[in-house]
Amino acid sequence: MTADSTEPMPSVRRLAQRENLRDSVANALRAAVISGELKPGEVYSAPTLGARFGVSATPVREAMLDLVREGLVISLRNKGFRVTEVSDEDLDNVAAVRQLIEPPTIRDVVPVIPAADYPRLRRLAEDIVVAAQAGDLIAYIEADRVFHVTLLAYSGNQKLVDVVSDLRSQTRLLGLTPLVESGRLLPSATEHHELMDMVEAGDGEGAEQLMRQHIGHVRGLWARSQSS
């Protein structure tokens, strides 16, 4: 099945202000796959995606090759790219590994985050809220990624950050669209400000607990349209 909608997606232009074009396109495409805006099993051509994201086909094609290497899409000769499907078992395993890594890491980094960095981290948390208010899932997924990997980077362990980034790419959050439509995504977005409250208070244990709850949404509230 080929999806050739030309509805524009403005997120790339905003992201491109901070990144080079190829990286911004790749991050937007990755977020579109994770959120389900690019649907599992469907085939998308580079020109069609370029039209949707407001860029030429060339950076889209280059970015999609990055996603092929990550296993998010499959390249189909003379057709385009098919979004891969992920089993519930795989998604459960990804969430379980994230639970092992991220909450204790957040607990450990809370004491080492400089107070001078709090305003910048607050702005990153607010980017998530703004995207949720706008119902922009691509911007939401990308802002969420930036916030979390920025916090994890205070661990000084780049391998850990890379592993978590890869795990996040393997996640599928197909229940986000119904949450946007019902207005229930915003409370999840504001959890990032709650996390920053705990960071600023030096509450590592509280931050760890909230992170466990937050990752739990991946296989619960955010996972499927029928989730409550």
Disulfide bonds with the S-S distance in Angstrom:
none
